[in-house]
Protein backbone atom coordinates (compact mmCIF):
# COMPACT_ATOMS: atom_id res chain seq x y z
CA UNK A 1 0.00 0.00 0.00
CA UNK A 2 1.20 3.52 -0.83
CA UNK A 3 0.09 6.35 1.45
CA UNK A 4 1.12 10.01 1.38
CA UNK A 5 0.86 11.42 4.90
CA UNK A 6 1.18 15.03 6.07
CA UNK A 7 3.15 14.40 9.29
CA UNK A 8 6.93 14.71 9.49
CA UNK A 9 8.80 11.47 8.91
CA UNK A 10 12.36 10.72 9.95
CA UNK A 11 15.05 8.08 9.68
CA UNK A 12 17.30 7.44 12.67
CA UNK A 13 20.68 5.96 11.71
CA UNK A 14 22.36 4.63 14.85
CA UNK A 15 24.15 1.31 15.49
CA UNK A 16 24.11 1.45 19.32
CA UNK A 17 20.81 -0.01 20.63
CA UNK A 18 20.60 2.13 23.77
CA UNK A 19 21.23 5.38 21.91
CA UNK A 20 18.88 4.31 19.11
CA UNK A 21 16.08 3.60 21.57
CA UNK A 22 16.57 6.97 23.23
CA UNK A 23 16.42 8.75 19.88
CA UNK A 24 13.26 6.87 18.90
CA UNK A 25 11.66 7.81 22.21
CA UNK A 26 12.61 11.49 21.88
CA UNK A 27 11.62 11.70 18.20
CA UNK A 28 8.23 10.11 18.82
CA UNK A 29 7.58 12.42 21.77
CA UNK A 30 8.28 15.39 19.47
CA UNK A 31 5.73 14.24 16.90
CA UNK A 32 8.07 12.61 14.38
CA UNK A 33 7.15 9.37 12.60
CA UNK A 34 10.19 7.07 12.62
CA UNK A 35 10.09 5.07 9.38
CA UNK A 36 13.40 3.17 9.69
CA UNK A 37 16.44 2.77 11.94
CA UNK A 38 19.42 1.60 9.82
CA UNK A 39 22.72 0.78 11.51
CA UNK A 40 25.11 1.41 8.62
CA UNK A 41 25.78 4.16 6.12
CA UNK A 42 24.86 1.91 3.20
CA UNK A 43 21.57 0.98 4.85
CA UNK A 44 20.91 4.69 5.54
CA UNK A 45 21.21 5.48 1.81
CA UNK A 46 18.86 2.62 0.91
CA UNK A 47 16.34 3.67 3.57
CA UNK A 48 16.32 7.31 2.50
CA UNK A 49 15.50 6.52 -1.12
CA UNK A 50 12.91 3.98 -0.04
CA UNK A 51 11.02 6.21 2.43
CA UNK A 52 12.01 9.75 1.28
CA UNK A 53 11.91 11.12 4.87
CA UNK A 54 11.45 14.75 5.86
CA UNK A 55 14.38 14.53 8.30
CA UNK A 56 17.55 12.44 8.81
CA UNK A 57 18.94 11.91 12.32
CA UNK A 58 22.30 10.16 12.12
CA UNK A 59 25.36 9.15 14.04
CA UNK A 60 28.72 9.58 12.31
CA UNK A 61 30.41 6.34 13.36
CA UNK A 62 28.14 3.86 11.60
CA UNK A 63 29.08 0.43 10.24
CA UNK A 64 30.79 0.15 6.85
CA UNK A 65 30.10 3.74 5.75
CA UNK A 66 30.01 6.71 8.12
CA UNK A 67 26.93 8.93 8.40
CA UNK A 68 28.61 12.00 6.89
CA UNK A 69 29.66 10.13 3.73
CA UNK A 70 26.20 8.62 3.42
CA UNK A 71 24.48 12.02 3.70
CA UNK A 72 26.84 13.55 1.13
CA UNK A 73 25.98 10.73 -1.27
CA UNK A 74 22.25 11.35 -0.69
CA UNK A 75 22.65 15.08 -1.37
CA UNK A 76 24.57 14.40 -4.58
CA UNK A 77 21.53 12.46 -5.79
CA UNK A 78 19.45 15.63 -5.51
CA UNK A 79 17.63 14.91 -2.23
CA UNK A 80 18.56 17.09 0.74
CA UNK A 81 16.30 16.74 3.78
CA UNK A 82 17.51 18.46 6.98
CA UNK A 83 20.11 16.48 8.94
CA UNK A 84 20.64 16.35 12.71
CA UNK A 85 23.94 14.72 13.72
CA UNK A 86 24.12 12.89 17.04
CA UNK A 87 27.56 11.44 17.77
CA UNK A 88 30.17 10.52 20.35
CA UNK A 89 32.86 11.99 18.10
CA UNK A 90 34.42 15.29 19.15
CA UNK A 91 36.94 15.39 16.30
CA UNK A 92 37.19 18.83 14.63
CA UNK A 93 37.04 17.23 11.15
CA UNK A 94 33.65 15.76 11.97
CA UNK A 95 32.31 19.11 13.21
CA UNK A 96 33.61 20.68 10.00
CA UNK A 97 31.99 17.98 7.87
CA UNK A 98 28.69 18.53 9.68
CA UNK A 99 28.91 22.23 8.88
CA UNK A 100 29.54 21.44 5.20
CA UNK A 101 26.38 19.32 5.19
CA UNK A 102 24.43 22.35 6.44
CA UNK A 103 23.23 20.17 9.30
CA UNK A 104 20.68 21.55 11.74
CA UNK A 105 22.83 20.69 14.77
CA UNK A 106 25.73 18.51 15.90
CA UNK A 107 24.82 17.04 19.29
CA UNK A 108 27.32 15.11 21.37
CA UNK A 109 26.26 12.15 23.49
CA UNK A 110 24.68 11.74 25.97
CA UNK A 111 21.73 13.41 24.26
CA UNK A 112 20.30 16.44 26.10
CA UNK A 113 16.54 16.33 25.40
CA UNK A 114 16.07 20.12 25.40
CA UNK A 115 18.77 20.64 22.79
CA UNK A 116 17.45 17.79 20.67
CA UNK A 117 13.95 19.29 20.86
CA UNK A 118 15.26 22.67 19.70
CA UNK A 119 17.06 21.01 16.77
CA UNK A 120 13.87 19.18 15.74
CA UNK A 121 11.87 22.42 15.96
CA UNK A 122 14.45 24.14 13.74
CA UNK A 123 14.30 21.23 11.29
CA UNK A 124 10.50 21.47 11.11
CA UNK A 125 10.77 25.19 10.43
CA UNK A 126 13.22 24.55 7.59
CA UNK A 127 10.92 21.89 6.11
CA UNK A 128 8.00 24.32 6.17
CA UNK A 129 10.11 27.03 4.55
CA UNK A 130 10.96 24.68 1.69
CA UNK A 131 7.31 23.73 1.27
CA UNK A 132 6.24 27.38 1.22
CA UNK A 133 8.88 28.20 -1.39
CA UNK A 134 7.71 25.27 -3.48
CA UNK A 135 4.11 26.51 -3.32
CA UNK A 136 5.17 30.01 -4.33
CA UNK A 137 7.03 28.59 -7.31
CA UNK A 138 3.90 26.69 -8.29
CA UNK A 139 1.77 29.84 -8.28
CA UNK A 140 2.73 30.41 -11.90
CA UNK A 141 -0.13 28.13 -12.83
CA UNK A 142 -0.21 26.01 -15.94
CA UNK A 143 -3.54 26.57 -17.65
CA UNK A 144 -4.69 24.15 -20.31
CA UNK A 145 -7.28 24.74 -23.00
CA UNK A 146 -10.13 22.29 -23.48
CA UNK A 147 -13.41 22.29 -25.41
CA UNK A 148 -16.45 22.72 -23.18
CA UNK A 149 -19.95 23.27 -24.59
CA UNK A 150 -18.60 24.19 -28.03
CA UNK A 151 -16.20 26.81 -26.73
CA UNK A 152 -12.61 26.89 -25.54
CA UNK A 153 -12.04 27.32 -21.80
CA UNK A 154 -8.92 27.45 -19.63
CA UNK A 155 -8.53 25.02 -16.75
CA UNK A 156 -5.77 25.29 -14.12
CA UNK A 157 -3.78 22.07 -14.10
CA UNK A 158 -3.50 22.12 -10.32
CA UNK A 159 -7.31 22.04 -10.02
CA UNK A 160 -7.54 18.75 -11.97
CA UNK A 161 -7.90 15.66 -9.79
CA UNK A 162 -8.40 13.16 -12.60
CA UNK A 163 -9.90 12.87 -16.09
CA UNK A 164 -12.10 9.98 -17.20
CA UNK A 165 -12.98 8.79 -20.69
CA UNK A 166 -16.73 8.24 -20.76
CA UNK A 167 -17.02 7.28 -24.44
CA UNK A 168 -15.20 8.01 -27.70
CA UNK A 169 -16.15 11.68 -27.80
CA UNK A 170 -16.94 12.50 -24.21
CA UNK A 171 -14.54 13.00 -21.28
CA UNK A 172 -15.05 14.22 -17.73
CA UNK A 173 -12.60 16.41 -15.84
CA UNK A 174 -12.98 16.03 -12.07
CA UNK A 175 -11.88 19.20 -10.27
CA UNK A 176 -10.74 19.90 -6.72
CA UNK A 177 -13.89 21.89 -5.90
CA UNK A 178 -16.02 18.82 -6.61
CA UNK A 179 -17.34 19.92 -9.99
CA UNK A 180 -17.15 17.73 -13.09
CA UNK A 181 -16.48 19.44 -16.42
CA UNK A 182 -17.50 17.62 -19.57
CA UNK A 183 -15.20 18.07 -22.57
CA UNK A 184 -14.68 16.73 -26.08
CA UNK A 185 -10.90 17.18 -25.78
CA UNK A 186 -9.43 13.69 -25.59
CA UNK A 187 -7.00 12.32 -22.99
CA UNK A 188 -3.97 12.49 -25.30
CA UNK A 189 -4.46 16.19 -26.05
CA UNK A 190 -5.09 17.05 -22.42
CA UNK A 191 -1.95 15.22 -21.31
CA UNK A 192 0.15 16.88 -24.03
CA UNK A 193 -0.83 20.27 -22.62
CA UNK A 194 -0.07 19.34 -19.01
CA UNK A 195 3.12 18.89 -17.02
CA UNK A 196 4.58 15.50 -16.18
CA UNK A 197 2.52 15.40 -12.97
CA UNK A 198 -0.55 14.43 -15.01
CA UNK A 199 0.04 10.74 -15.70
CA UNK A 200 -1.83 7.85 -17.35
CA UNK A 201 -2.72 5.25 -14.70
CA UNK A 202 -5.00 3.41 -17.13
CA UNK A 203 -5.87 3.90 -20.80
CA UNK A 204 -9.22 5.46 -19.85
CA UNK A 205 -7.90 7.91 -17.23
CA UNK A 206 -5.47 10.69 -16.42
CA UNK A 207 -4.53 11.38 -12.79
CA UNK A 208 -2.82 14.32 -11.10
CA UNK A 209 0.01 12.92 -8.97
CA UNK A 210 -0.24 15.88 -6.59
CA UNK A 211 -3.76 14.94 -5.50
CA UNK A 212 -3.17 11.23 -4.93
CA UNK A 213 -3.25 10.33 -1.24
CA UNK A 214 -3.64 6.55 -1.21
CA UNK A 215 -2.99 3.64 -3.55
CA UNK A 216 -4.05 0.11 -2.62
CA UNK A 217 -3.74 -3.31 -4.31
CA UNK A 218 -6.69 -4.11 -6.57
CA UNK A 219 -8.72 -6.79 -4.72
CA UNK A 220 -9.99 -8.24 -8.01
CA UNK A 221 -7.18 -7.96 -10.59
CA UNK A 222 -3.99 -9.41 -9.11
CA UNK A 223 -0.93 -7.21 -9.67
CA UNK A 224 -2.95 -4.08 -10.37
CA UNK A 225 -3.74 -1.20 -8.00
CA UNK A 226 -6.48 1.30 -7.21
CA UNK A 227 -6.08 5.04 -6.67
CA UNK A 228 -8.47 5.85 -3.84
CA UNK A 229 -10.27 9.19 -3.63
CA UNK A 230 -12.22 8.89 -0.35
CA UNK A 231 -13.56 12.47 -0.48
CA UNK A 232 -15.43 11.73 -3.73
CA UNK A 233 -16.05 8.04 -3.02
CA UNK A 234 -14.40 6.88 -6.24
CA UNK A 235 -11.45 4.65 -7.12
CA UNK A 236 -9.64 4.60 -10.46
CA UNK A 237 -7.43 1.79 -11.77
CA UNK A 238 -3.63 1.88 -11.81
CA UNK A 239 -2.24 -0.92 -13.94
CA UNK A 240 0.89 -2.86 -13.09
CA UNK A 241 2.43 -1.53 -16.33
CA UNK A 242 2.04 2.07 -15.10
CA UNK A 243 2.81 1.46 -11.43
CA UNK A 244 6.60 1.84 -11.72
CA UNK A 245 6.17 5.14 -13.59
CA UNK A 246 3.82 6.28 -10.82
CA UNK A 247 6.46 5.49 -8.17
CA UNK A 248 9.16 7.35 -10.13
CA UNK A 249 6.95 10.43 -10.35
CA UNK A 250 6.16 10.31 -6.63
CA UNK A 251 9.88 10.01 -5.89
CA UNK A 252 10.65 12.98 -8.16
CA UNK A 253 7.83 15.04 -6.68
CA UNK A 254 9.16 14.56 -3.14
CA UNK A 255 12.63 15.67 -4.26
CA UNK A 256 11.13 18.73 -5.98
CA UNK A 257 9.13 19.69 -2.91
CA UNK A 258 12.21 19.36 -0.70
CA UNK A 259 13.74 22.47 -2.29
C-alpha positions in Angstrom: 0.0 0.0 0.0 1.2 3.5 -0.8 0.1 6.3 1.4 1.1 10.0 1.4 0.9 11.4 4.9 1.2 15.0 6.1 3.1 14.4 9.3 6.9 14.7 9.5 8.8 11.5 8.9 12.4 10.7 9.9 15.1 8.1 9.7 17.3 7.4 12.7 20.7 6.0 11.7 22.4 4.6 14.9 24.2 1.3 15.5 24.1 1.4 19.3 20.8 0.0 20.6 20.6 2.1 23.8 21.2 5.4 21.9 18.9 4.3 19.1 16.1 3.6 21.6 16.6 7.0 23.2 16.4 8.8 19.9 13.3 6.9 18.9 11.7 7.8 22.2 12.6 11.5 21.9 11.6 11.7 18.2 8.2 10.1 18.8 7.6 12.4 21.8 8.3 15.4 19.5 5.7 14.2 16.9 8.1 12.6 14.4 7.1 9.4 12.6 10.2 7.1 12.6 10.1 5.1 9.4 13.4 3.2 9.7 16.4 2.8 11.9 19.4 1.6 9.8 22.7 0.8 11.5 25.1 1.4 8.6 25.8 4.2 6.1 24.9 1.9 3.2 21.6 1.0 4.8 20.9 4.7 5.5 21.2 5.5 1.8 18.9 2.6 0.9 16.3 3.7 3.6 16.3 7.3 2.5 15.5 6.5 -1.1 12.9 4.0 0.0 11.0 6.2 2.4 12.0 9.7 1.3 11.9 11.1 4.9 11.5 14.7 5.9 14.4 14.5 8.3 17.5 12.4 8.8 18.9 11.9 12.3 22.3 10.2 12.1 25.4 9.2 14.0 28.7 9.6 12.3 30.4 6.3 13.4 28.1 3.9 11.6 29.1 0.4 10.2 30.8 0.1 6.9 30.1 3.7 5.7 30.0 6.7 8.1 26.9 8.9 8.4 28.6 12.0 6.9 29.7 10.1 3.7 26.2 8.6 3.4 24.5 12.0 3.7 26.8 13.6 1.1 26.0 10.7 -1.3 22.2 11.4 -0.7 22.7 15.1 -1.4 24.6 14.4 -4.6 21.5 12.5 -5.8 19.5 15.6 -5.5 17.6 14.9 -2.2 18.6 17.1 0.7 16.3 16.7 3.8 17.5 18.5 7.0 20.1 16.5 8.9 20.6 16.3 12.7 23.9 14.7 13.7 24.1 12.9 17.0 27.6 11.4 17.8 30.2 10.5 20.3 32.9 12.0 18.1 34.4 15.3 19.1 36.9 15.4 16.3 37.2 18.8 14.6 37.0 17.2 11.2 33.6 15.8 12.0 32.3 19.1 13.2 33.6 20.7 10.0 32.0 18.0 7.9 28.7 18.5 9.7 28.9 22.2 8.9 29.5 21.4 5.2 26.4 19.3 5.2 24.4 22.3 6.4 23.2 20.2 9.3 20.7 21.6 11.7 22.8 20.7 14.8 25.7 18.5 15.9 24.8 17.0 19.3 27.3 15.1 21.4 26.3 12.1 23.5 24.7 11.7 26.0 21.7 13.4 24.3 20.3 16.4 26.1 16.5 16.3 25.4 16.1 20.1 25.4 18.8 20.6 22.8 17.4 17.8 20.7 13.9 19.3 20.9 15.3 22.7 19.7 17.1 21.0 16.8 13.9 19.2 15.7 11.9 22.4 16.0 14.4 24.1 13.7 14.3 21.2 11.3 10.5 21.5 11.1 10.8 25.2 10.4 13.2 24.6 7.6 10.9 21.9 6.1 8.0 24.3 6.2 10.1 27.0 4.5 11.0 24.7 1.7 7.3 23.7 1.3 6.2 27.4 1.2 8.9 28.2 -1.4 7.7 25.3 -3.5 4.1 26.5 -3.3 5.2 30.0 -4.3 7.0 28.6 -7.3 3.9 26.7 -8.3 1.8 29.8 -8.3 2.7 30.4 -11.9 -0.1 28.1 -12.8 -0.2 26.0 -15.9 -3.5 26.6 -17.7 -4.7 24.1 -20.3 -7.3 24.7 -23.0 -10.1 22.3 -23.5 -13.4 22.3 -25.4 -16.4 22.7 -23.2 -20.0 23.3 -24.6 -18.6 24.2 -28.0 -16.2 26.8 -26.7 -12.6 26.9 -25.5 -12.0 27.3 -21.8 -8.9 27.5 -19.6 -8.5 25.0 -16.7 -5.8 25.3 -14.1 -3.8 22.1 -14.1 -3.5 22.1 -10.3 -7.3 22.0 -10.0 -7.5 18.7 -12.0 -7.9 15.7 -9.8 -8.4 13.2 -12.6 -9.9 12.9 -16.1 -12.1 10.0 -17.2 -13.0 8.8 -20.7 -16.7 8.2 -20.8 -17.0 7.3 -24.4 -15.2 8.0 -27.7 -16.2 11.7 -27.8 -16.9 12.5 -24.2 -14.5 13.0 -21.3 -15.1 14.2 -17.7 -12.6 16.4 -15.8 -13.0 16.0 -12.1 -11.9 19.2 -10.3 -10.7 19.9 -6.7 -13.9 21.9 -5.9 -16.0 18.8 -6.6 -17.3 19.9 -10.0 -17.2 17.7 -13.1 -16.5 19.4 -16.4 -17.5 17.6 -19.6 -15.2 18.1 -22.6 -14.7 16.7 -26.1 -10.9 17.2 -25.8 -9.4 13.7 -25.6 -7.0 12.3 -23.0 -4.0 12.5 -25.3 -4.5 16.2 -26.0 -5.1 17.0 -22.4 -2.0 15.2 -21.3 0.1 16.9 -24.0 -0.8 20.3 -22.6 -0.1 19.3 -19.0 3.1 18.9 -17.0 4.6 15.5 -16.2 2.5 15.4 -13.0 -0.5 14.4 -15.0 0.0 10.7 -15.7 -1.8 7.9 -17.3 -2.7 5.3 -14.7 -5.0 3.4 -17.1 -5.9 3.9 -20.8 -9.2 5.5 -19.8 -7.9 7.9 -17.2 -5.5 10.7 -16.4 -4.5 11.4 -12.8 -2.8 14.3 -11.1 0.0 12.9 -9.0 -0.2 15.9 -6.6 -3.8 14.9 -5.5 -3.2 11.2 -4.9 -3.3 10.3 -1.2 -3.6 6.5 -1.2 -3.0 3.6 -3.6 -4.0 0.1 -2.6 -3.7 -3.3 -4.3 -6.7 -4.1 -6.6 -8.7 -6.8 -4.7 -10.0 -8.2 -8.0 -7.2 -8.0 -10.6 -4.0 -9.4 -9.1 -0.9 -7.2 -9.7 -3.0 -4.1 -10.4 -3.7 -1.2 -8.0 -6.5 1.3 -7.2 -6.1 5.0 -6.7 -8.5 5.8 -3.8 -10.3 9.2 -3.6 -12.2 8.9 -0.3 -13.6 12.5 -0.5 -15.4 11.7 -3.7 -16.0 8.0 -3.0 -14.4 6.9 -6.2 -11.5 4.7 -7.1 -9.6 4.6 -10.5 -7.4 1.8 -11.8 -3.6 1.9 -11.8 -2.2 -0.9 -13.9 0.9 -2.9 -13.1 2.4 -1.5 -16.3 2.0 2.1 -15.1 2.8 1.5 -11.4 6.6 1.8 -11.7 6.2 5.1 -13.6 3.8 6.3 -10.8 6.5 5.5 -8.2 9.2 7.4 -10.1 6.9 10.4 -10.4 6.2 10.3 -6.6 9.9 10.0 -5.9 10.7 13.0 -8.2 7.8 15.0 -6.7 9.2 14.6 -3.1 12.6 15.7 -4.3 11.1 18.7 -6.0 9.1 19.7 -2.9 12.2 19.4 -0.7 13.7 22.5 -2.3 
